[in-house]
Amino acid sequence: MRPLCLVISLMVVLISAVIFSTSLTGQEQSGAEGGERKKLVILTGDDHTHACGTHEFEAGGILLKSSIEKSVLADKVECVLVHNWPENTSVFNDADMVLHYYKGNKWHFVNENAAFIDTLAQKGVSQMFVHYACDPDVSVDGSLKMWTGGVYKDKVSGNPHWSLKSILEKHPINQGVNEYTFHDEWYLNIDFDKMPLKGYDAPTEGNVHAVMSGENVDKKPHRKFVKAVKGDKGSATVVFWAKESANGCRGIAVTGAHSHTVWANDDFRKQVLNSITWGMKLDMPEEGVTSPAVTEEQINQNLDKRKPKQQVLKLK
């Protein structure tokens, strides 16, 4: 009897092990088959010429990454933060979207890498440009216009600091976004490929869609603002726009985010998170992509200590 009992016991152990192994394997397969996460590369850069609290590109990227990881996007988006143009560009190989937030003009990363970025865009990798990244060297203006539909044009566009009261157009990027007012360096009179359409009822490939315009609520508008909107034909105050291309690339641009404290504005931050969602072709939540409020302590973290006029940033 003992040998028989021993055999039975061994069989029970083996069967249990097989069942447990199958169950575990099933769980692992289920996790893998649950849908691969999309990959976002946030490309930031240095700018030590501006005062503390402005052009804090790396700190802004870190805050944005944190907001993504604390939102509904956490399980859907792998966020990779890259500071300065990488020597090894393989980080972009499997990207679904690249967000550009760095110093522009002659220092713009696209100036020497337009062909590389265009290769990504032609494969359907979406591109988003924030603030100074909307202003490349004139030699690659055409590239940004091709990807997003608009570009800051030297001696045509303007860069005044002004209090913008948002005028939100119907677009998925504005899902759940409330009207807000924020004083910042909002570039104006952007050089658009086509007149931005207002409304999103029937989006057309290749057309530029206005996401947000602004009303200046300053008591006395700055002379740069007055000059930039002179002769406005309807697009001078469009500061946020988007474009869909036939190749699958979705281009987005916003001219604000000079001031680091803008990342503590819940509605602006939601617009950027919504932009990432739309750019990656993910389902947009009914209330938009919400994230925890950014505190004054958080807004003062990771600031560039090499900037002049070091100070503690205050949230109103």
Contacts in CASP RR format, 6 or more apart in sequence:
PFRMAT RR
TARGET T0000
AUTHOR 0000-0000-0000
METHOD contacts of the structure
MODEL  1
MRPLCLVISLMVVLISAVIFSTSLTGQEQSGAEGGERKKLVILTGDDHTH
ACGTHEFEAGGILLKSSIEKSVLADKVECVLVHNWPENTSVFNDADMVLH
YYKGNKWHFVNENAAFIDTLAQKGVSQMFVHYACDPDVSVDGSLKMWTGG
VYKDKVSGNPHWSLKSILEKHPINQGVNEYTFHDEWYLNIDFDKMPLKGY
DAPTEGNVHAVMSGENVDKKPHRKFVKAVKGDKGSATVVFWAKESANGCR
GIAVTGAHSHTVWANDDFRKQVLNSITWGMKLDMPEEGVTSPAVTEEQIN
QNLDKRKPKQQVLKLK
37 75 0 8 1.000
37 76 0 8 1.000
37 77 0 8 1.000
37 78 0 8 1.000
38 76 0 8 1.000
38 77 0 8 1.000
38 78 0 8 1.000
38 96 0 8 1.000
38 97 0 8 1.000
38 280 0 8 1.000
38 282 0 8 1.000
39 77 0 8 1.000
39 78 0 8 1.000
39 80 0 8 1.000
39 94 0 8 1.000
39 95 0 8 1.000
39 96 0 8 1.000
39 97 0 8 1.000
40 68 0 8 1.000
40 77 0 8 1.000
40 78 0 8 1.000
40 79 0 8 1.000
40 80 0 8 1.000
40 95 0 8 1.000
40 96 0 8 1.000
40 97 0 8 1.000
40 98 0 8 1.000
40 99 0 8 1.000
40 276 0 8 1.000
40 280 0 8 1.000
41 80 0 8 1.000
41 82 0 8 1.000
41 91 0 8 1.000
41 92 0 8 1.000
41 95 0 8 1.000
41 97 0 8 1.000
41 98 0 8 1.000
41 99 0 8 1.000
42 61 0 8 1.000
42 64 0 8 1.000
42 65 0 8 1.000
42 79 0 8 1.000
42 80 0 8 1.000
42 81 0 8 1.000
42 82 0 8 1.000
42 99 0 8 1.000
42 101 0 8 1.000
43 82 0 8 1.000
43 85 0 8 1.000
43 98 0 8 1.000
43 99 0 8 1.000
43 100 0 8 1.000
43 101 0 8 1.000
43 102 0 8 1.000
43 109 0 8 1.000
44 57 0 8 1.000
44 58 0 8 1.000
44 60 0 8 1.000
44 61 0 8 1.000
44 81 0 8 1.000
44 82 0 8 1.000
44 83 0 8 1.000
44 84 0 8 1.000
44 101 0 8 1.000
44 102 0 8 1.000
45 57 0 8 1.000
45 58 0 8 1.000
45 83 0 8 1.000
45 84 0 8 1.000
45 101 0 8 1.000
45 102 0 8 1.000
45 103 0 8 1.000
45 109 0 8 1.000
46 57 0 8 1.000
46 58 0 8 1.000
46 83 0 8 1.000
46 84 0 8 1.000
46 102 0 8 1.000
46 103 0 8 1.000
46 304 0 8 1.000
47 55 0 8 1.000
47 57 0 8 1.000
47 102 0 8 1.000
47 103 0 8 1.000
47 107 0 8 1.000
47 132 0 8 1.000
47 304 0 8 1.000
48 304 0 8 1.000
48 306 0 8 1.000
48 307 0 8 1.000
49 55 0 8 1.000
50 307 0 8 1.000
51 307 0 8 1.000
51 308 0 8 1.000
51 309 0 8 1.000
52 303 0 8 1.000
52 304 0 8 1.000
52 307 0 8 1.000
52 308 0 8 1.000
52 309 0 8 1.000
52 310 0 8 1.000
52 311 0 8 1.000
52 313 0 8 1.000
53 259 0 8 1.000
53 260 0 8 1.000
53 261 0 8 1.000
53 303 0 8 1.000
53 307 0 8 1.000
53 311 0 8 1.000
53 313 0 8 1.000
54 258 0 8 1.000
54 259 0 8 1.000
54 260 0 8 1.000
55 103 0 8 1.000
55 131 0 8 1.000
55 132 0 8 1.000
55 258 0 8 1.000
56 260 0 8 1.000
56 302 0 8 1.000
56 303 0 8 1.000
56 304 0 8 1.000
56 307 0 8 1.000
57 101 0 8 1.000
57 102 0 8 1.000
57 103 0 8 1.000
58 83 0 8 1.000
58 302 0 8 1.000
58 304 0 8 1.000
59 260 0 8 1.000
59 301 0 8 1.000
59 302 0 8 1.000
59 303 0 8 1.000
59 304 0 8 1.000
60 101 0 8 1.000
60 260 0 8 1.000
60 263 0 8 1.000
60 302 0 8 1.000
61 81 0 8 1.000
61 101 0 8 1.000
62 81 0 8 1.000
62 301 0 8 1.000
62 302 0 8 1.000
63 263 0 8 1.000
63 294 0 8 1.000
63 298 0 8 1.000
63 299 0 8 1.000
63 302 0 8 1.000
64 99 0 8 1.000
64 263 0 8 1.000
64 269 0 8 1.000
64 272 0 8 1.000
65 79 0 8 1.000
65 81 0 8 1.000
66 298 0 8 1.000
67 263 0 8 1.000
67 269 0 8 1.000
67 273 0 8 1.000
67 291 0 8 1.000
67 292 0 8 1.000
67 294 0 8 1.000
68 74 0 8 1.000
68 77 0 8 1.000
68 79 0 8 1.000
68 273 0 8 1.000
68 276 0 8 1.000
68 291 0 8 1.000
69 79 0 8 1.000
70 291 0 8 1.000
70 292 0 8 1.000
71 273 0 8 1.000
71 289 0 8 1.000
71 290 0 8 1.000
71 291 0 8 1.000
72 285 0 8 1.000
72 289 0 8 1.000
72 290 0 8 1.000
73 273 0 8 1.000
73 276 0 8 1.000
73 277 0 8 1.000
73 282 0 8 1.000
73 289 0 8 1.000
76 282 0 8 1.000
77 276 0 8 1.000
77 280 0 8 1.000
77 282 0 8 1.000
80 91 0 8 1.000
80 95 0 8 1.000
82 91 0 8 1.000
84 102 0 8 1.000
85 109 0 8 1.000
85 113 0 8 1.000
89 116 0 8 1.000
92 98 0 8 1.000
92 116 0 8 1.000
92 120 0 8 1.000
92 125 0 8 1.000
95 120 0 8 1.000
95 125 0 8 1.000
96 125 0 8 1.000
96 126 0 8 1.000
96 280 0 8 1.000
97 125 0 8 1.000
97 126 0 8 1.000
97 127 0 8 1.000
97 128 0 8 1.000
97 250 0 8 1.000
97 276 0 8 1.000
97 279 0 8 1.000
97 280 0 8 1.000
98 117 0 8 1.000
98 120 0 8 1.000
98 125 0 8 1.000
98 126 0 8 1.000
98 127 0 8 1.000
98 128 0 8 1.000
99 128 0 8 1.000
99 130 0 8 1.000
99 276 0 8 1.000
100 109 0 8 1.000
100 110 0 8 1.000
100 127 0 8 1.000
100 128 0 8 1.000
100 129 0 8 1.000
100 130 0 8 1.000
100 133 0 8 1.000
101 130 0 8 1.000
101 131 0 8 1.000
101 133 0 8 1.000
101 257 0 8 1.000
102 108 0 8 1.000
102 109 0 8 1.000
102 132 0 8 1.000
102 133 0 8 1.000
103 132 0 8 1.000
104 132 0 8 1.000
104 133 0 8 1.000
104 135 0 8 1.000
104 136 0 8 1.000
105 132 0 8 1.000
105 135 0 8 1.000
105 136 0 8 1.000
105 137 0 8 1.000
106 137 0 8 1.000
108 133 0 8 1.000
108 135 0 8 1.000
108 136 0 8 1.000
108 137 0 8 1.000
108 140 0 8 1.000
110 117 0 8 1.000
110 136 0 8 1.000
110 140 0 8 1.000
110 143 0 8 1.000
110 144 0 8 1.000
111 136 0 8 1.000
111 137 0 8 1.000
111 139 0 8 1.000
111 140 0 8 1.000
114 140 0 8 1.000
114 143 0 8 1.000
117 127 0 8 1.000
117 143 0 8 1.000
117 147 0 8 1.000
118 143 0 8 1.000
118 146 0 8 1.000
118 147 0 8 1.000
120 127 0 8 1.000
121 127 0 8 1.000
121 146 0 8 1.000
121 147 0 8 1.000
121 245 0 8 1.000
121 247 0 8 1.000
121 249 0 8 1.000
122 247 0 8 1.000
122 249 0 8 1.000
123 247 0 8 1.000
123 249 0 8 1.000
124 245 0 8 1.000
124 247 0 8 1.000
124 248 0 8 1.000
124 249 0 8 1.000
125 249 0 8 1.000
126 248 0 8 1.000
126 249 0 8 1.000
126 250 0 8 1.000
126 251 0 8 1.000
126 252 0 8 1.000
126 279 0 8 1.000
126 280 0 8 1.000
127 147 0 8 1.000
127 148 0 8 1.000
127 249 0 8 1.000
127 250 0 8 1.000
127 251 0 8 1.000
127 252 0 8 1.000
128 148 0 8 1.000
128 251 0 8 1.000
128 252 0 8 1.000
128 253 0 8 1.000
128 254 0 8 1.000
128 275 0 8 1.000
128 276 0 8 1.000
128 279 0 8 1.000
129 144 0 8 1.000
129 148 0 8 1.000
129 252 0 8 1.000
129 253 0 8 1.000
129 254 0 8 1.000
130 253 0 8 1.000
130 254 0 8 1.000
130 256 0 8 1.000
130 257 0 8 1.000
130 272 0 8 1.000
131 185 0 8 1.000
131 187 0 8 1.000
131 254 0 8 1.000
131 255 0 8 1.000
131 256 0 8 1.000
131 257 0 8 1.000
131 258 0 8 1.000
132 258 0 8 1.000
134 144 0 8 1.000
134 150 0 8 1.000
134 151 0 8 1.000
134 152 0 8 1.000
134 187 0 8 1.000
134 190 0 8 1.000
134 253 0 8 1.000
134 254 0 8 1.000
134 255 0 8 1.000
135 151 0 8 1.000
135 152 0 8 1.000
135 154 0 8 1.000
135 157 0 8 1.000
135 187 0 8 1.000
136 143 0 8 1.000
136 144 0 8 1.000
136 151 0 8 1.000
138 153 0 8 1.000
138 154 0 8 1.000
141 151 0 8 1.000
141 153 0 8 1.000
141 191 0 8 1.000
142 151 0 8 1.000
144 150 0 8 1.000
144 151 0 8 1.000
144 253 0 8 1.000
145 151 0 8 1.000
145 191 0 8 1.000
145 192 0 8 1.000
145 193 0 8 1.000
146 193 0 8 1.000
147 243 0 8 1.000
147 245 0 8 1.000
147 249 0 8 1.000
147 251 0 8 1.000
148 208 0 8 1.000
148 241 0 8 1.000
148 242 0 8 1.000
148 243 0 8 1.000
148 251 0 8 1.000
148 252 0 8 1.000
148 253 0 8 1.000
149 192 0 8 1.000
149 193 0 8 1.000
149 194 0 8 1.000
149 208 0 8 1.000
149 241 0 8 1.000
149 243 0 8 1.000
149 251 0 8 1.000
149 253 0 8 1.000
150 190 0 8 1.000
150 191 0 8 1.000
150 192 0 8 1.000
150 193 0 8 1.000
150 208 0 8 1.000
150 241 0 8 1.000
150 243 0 8 1.000
150 253 0 8 1.000
151 190 0 8 1.000
151 191 0 8 1.000
152 158 0 8 1.000
152 159 0 8 1.000
152 187 0 8 1.000
152 190 0 8 1.000
152 191 0 8 1.000
152 255 0 8 1.000
153 190 0 8 1.000
153 191 0 8 1.000
156 189 0 8 1.000
156 191 0 8 1.000
157 187 0 8 1.000
157 188 0 8 1.000
157 189 0 8 1.000
157 190 0 8 1.000
157 191 0 8 1.000
157 228 0 8 1.000
158 187 0 8 1.000
158 188 0 8 1.000
158 189 0 8 1.000
158 224 0 8 1.000
158 227 0 8 1.000
158 228 0 8 1.000
159 185 0 8 1.000
159 187 0 8 1.000
159 188 0 8 1.000
159 224 0 8 1.000
160 185 0 8 1.000
160 186 0 8 1.000
160 188 0 8 1.000
160 221 0 8 1.000
160 222 0 8 1.000
160 223 0 8 1.000
160 224 0 8 1.000
160 225 0 8 1.000
160 228 0 8 1.000
161 183 0 8 1.000
161 184 0 8 1.000
161 185 0 8 1.000
161 222 0 8 1.000
161 258 0 8 1.000
162 183 0 8 1.000
162 184 0 8 1.000
162 186 0 8 1.000
162 216 0 8 1.000
162 218 0 8 1.000
162 221 0 8 1.000
162 222 0 8 1.000
162 225 0 8 1.000
163 181 0 8 1.000
163 182 0 8 1.000
163 183 0 8 1.000
163 216 0 8 1.000
163 217 0 8 1.000
163 218 0 8 1.000
164 181 0 8 1.000
164 182 0 8 1.000
164 183 0 8 1.000
164 184 0 8 1.000
164 186 0 8 1.000
164 214 0 8 1.000
164 215 0 8 1.000
164 216 0 8 1.000
164 217 0 8 1.000
164 239 0 8 1.000
165 179 0 8 1.000
165 180 0 8 1.000
165 181 0 8 1.000
165 214 0 8 1.000
165 215 0 8 1.000
165 216 0 8 1.000
165 217 0 8 1.000
166 179 0 8 1.000
166 180 0 8 1.000
166 181 0 8 1.000
166 212 0 8 1.000
166 213 0 8 1.000
166 214 0 8 1.000
166 267 0 8 1.000
167 179 0 8 1.000
167 212 0 8 1.000
167 213 0 8 1.000
167 214 0 8 1.000
167 215 0 8 1.000
167 237 0 8 1.000
168 174 0 8 1.000
168 177 0 8 1.000
168 179 0 8 1.000
168 211 0 8 1.000
168 212 0 8 1.000
169 198 0 8 1.000
169 199 0 8 1.000
169 200 0 8 1.000
169 209 0 8 1.000
169 210 0 8 1.000
169 211 0 8 1.000
169 212 0 8 1.000
169 213 0 8 1.000
170 198 0 8 1.000
170 199 0 8 1.000
170 200 0 8 1.000
170 201 0 8 1.000
171 199 0 8 1.000
171 200 0 8 1.000
171 209 0 8 1.000
171 210 0 8 1.000
171 211 0 8 1.000
171 242 0 8 1.000
172 200 0 8 1.000
172 274 0 8 1.000
172 277 0 8 1.000
172 278 0 8 1.000
172 284 0 8 1.000
173 211 0 8 1.000
173 240 0 8 1.000
173 242 0 8 1.000
173 252 0 8 1.000
173 271 0 8 1.000
173 274 0 8 1.000
173 275 0 8 1.000
173 278 0 8 1.000
174 211 0 8 1.000
174 212 0 8 1.000
174 271 0 8 1.000
174 274 0 8 1.000
175 274 0 8 1.000
175 284 0 8 1.000
175 285 0 8 1.000
175 286 0 8 1.000
175 287 0 8 1.000
175 288 0 8 1.000
176 270 0 8 1.000
176 274 0 8 1.000
176 286 0 8 1.000
176 287 0 8 1.000
176 288 0 8 1.000
177 267 0 8 1.000
177 270 0 8 1.000
177 271 0 8 1.000
177 274 0 8 1.000
177 288 0 8 1.000
178 267 0 8 1.000
179 267 0 8 1.000
180 265 0 8 1.000
180 267 0 8 1.000
180 268 0 8 1.000
181 217 0 8 1.000
182 262 0 8 1.000
182 265 0 8 1.000
182 268 0 8 1.000
183 259 0 8 1.000
184 256 0 8 1.000
184 257 0 8 1.000
184 258 0 8 1.000
184 259 0 8 1.000
184 262 0 8 1.000
185 255 0 8 1.000
185 256 0 8 1.000
185 258 0 8 1.000
185 259 0 8 1.000
186 214 0 8 1.000
186 239 0 8 1.000
186 255 0 8 1.000
186 256 0 8 1.000
187 239 0 8 1.000
187 255 0 8 1.000
187 256 0 8 1.000
188 225 0 8 1.000
188 228 0 8 1.000
188 229 0 8 1.000
188 236 0 8 1.000
188 237 0 8 1.000
188 239 0 8 1.000
188 255 0 8 1.000
189 228 0 8 1.000
189 229 0 8 1.000
189 232 0 8 1.000
189 235 0 8 1.000
189 236 0 8 1.000
190 235 0 8 1.000
190 238 0 8 1.000
190 239 0 8 1.000
190 241 0 8 1.000
190 253 0 8 1.000
190 255 0 8 1.000
192 208 0 8 1.000
192 235 0 8 1.000
192 238 0 8 1.000
192 241 0 8 1.000
193 208 0 8 1.000
193 243 0 8 1.000
194 206 0 8 1.000
194 207 0 8 1.000
194 208 0 8 1.000
195 208 0 8 1.000
195 233 0 8 1.000
195 234 0 8 1.000
195 235 0 8 1.000
196 208 0 8 1.000
196 209 0 8 1.000
196 210 0 8 1.000
196 235 0 8 1.000
196 238 0 8 1.000
196 241 0 8 1.000
197 204 0 8 1.000
197 207 0 8 1.000
197 208 0 8 1.000
197 209 0 8 1.000
197 210 0 8 1.000
198 209 0 8 1.000
198 210 0 8 1.000
199 209 0 8 1.000
199 210 0 8 1.000
200 209 0 8 1.000
203 209 0 8 1.000
203 244 0 8 1.000
205 244 0 8 1.000
205 245 0 8 1.000
205 246 0 8 1.000
206 243 0 8 1.000
206 244 0 8 1.000
206 245 0 8 1.000
206 246 0 8 1.000
207 243 0 8 1.000
207 244 0 8 1.000
208 241 0 8 1.000
208 242 0 8 1.000
208 243 0 8 1.000
209 241 0 8 1.000
209 242 0 8 1.000
209 243 0 8 1.000
210 235 0 8 1.000
210 238 0 8 1.000
210 240 0 8 1.000
210 241 0 8 1.000
211 240 0 8 1.000
211 241 0 8 1.000
211 242 0 8 1.000
211 252 0 8 1.000
211 254 0 8 1.000
211 271 0 8 1.000
212 238 0 8 1.000
212 239 0 8 1.000
212 240 0 8 1.000
212 254 0 8 1.000
212 271 0 8 1.000
213 237 0 8 1.000
213 238 0 8 1.000
213 239 0 8 1.000
214 237 0 8 1.000
214 239 0 8 1.000
215 237 0 8 1.000
216 225 0 8 1.000
216 237 0 8 1.000
218 225 0 8 1.000
228 236 0 8 1.000
229 236 0 8 1.000
229 237 0 8 1.000
239 254 0 8 1.000
239 255 0 8 1.000
239 256 0 8 1.000
240 253 0 8 1.000
240 254 0 8 1.000
240 255 0 8 1.000
240 271 0 8 1.000
241 252 0 8 1.000
241 253 0 8 1.000
242 250 0 8 1.000
242 251 0 8 1.000
242 252 0 8 1.000
242 253 0 8 1.000
242 275 0 8 1.000
242 278 0 8 1.000
243 250 0 8 1.000
243 251 0 8 1.000
243 252 0 8 1.000
244 250 0 8 1.000
244 251 0 8 1.000
245 251 0 8 1.000
250 278 0 8 1.000
250 279 0 8 1.000
250 281 0 8 1.000
251 279 0 8 1.000
252 275 0 8 1.000
252 278 0 8 1.000
252 279 0 8 1.000
254 271 0 8 1.000
254 272 0 8 1.000
254 275 0 8 1.000
256 262 0 8 1.000
257 263 0 8 1.000
257 268 0 8 1.000
260 299 0 8 1.000
260 303 0 8 1.000
260 313 0 8 1.000
261 299 0 8 1.000
261 313 0 8 1.000
261 315 0 8 1.000
262 268 0 8 1.000
263 269 0 8 1.000
263 294 0 8 1.000
263 299 0 8 1.000
264 293 0 8 1.000
264 294 0 8 1.000
264 295 0 8 1.000
264 296 0 8 1.000
264 298 0 8 1.000
264 299 0 8 1.000
264 315 0 8 1.000
266 290 0 8 1.000
266 293 0 8 1.000
269 291 0 8 1.000
269 294 0 8 1.000
270 288 0 8 1.000
270 289 0 8 1.000
270 290 0 8 1.000
270 291 0 8 1.000
273 288 0 8 1.000
273 289 0 8 1.000
273 291 0 8 1.000
274 284 0 8 1.000
274 288 0 8 1.000
274 289 0 8 1.000
276 289 0 8 1.000
277 283 0 8 1.000
277 284 0 8 1.000
277 285 0 8 1.000
277 288 0 8 1.000
277 289 0 8 1.000
278 284 0 8 1.000
295 315 0 8 1.000
296 313 0 8 1.000
296 314 0 8 1.000
296 315 0 8 1.000
299 313 0 8 1.000
299 315 0 8 1.000
300 312 0 8 1.000
300 313 0 8 1.000
303 310 0 8 1.000
303 313 0 8 1.000
END
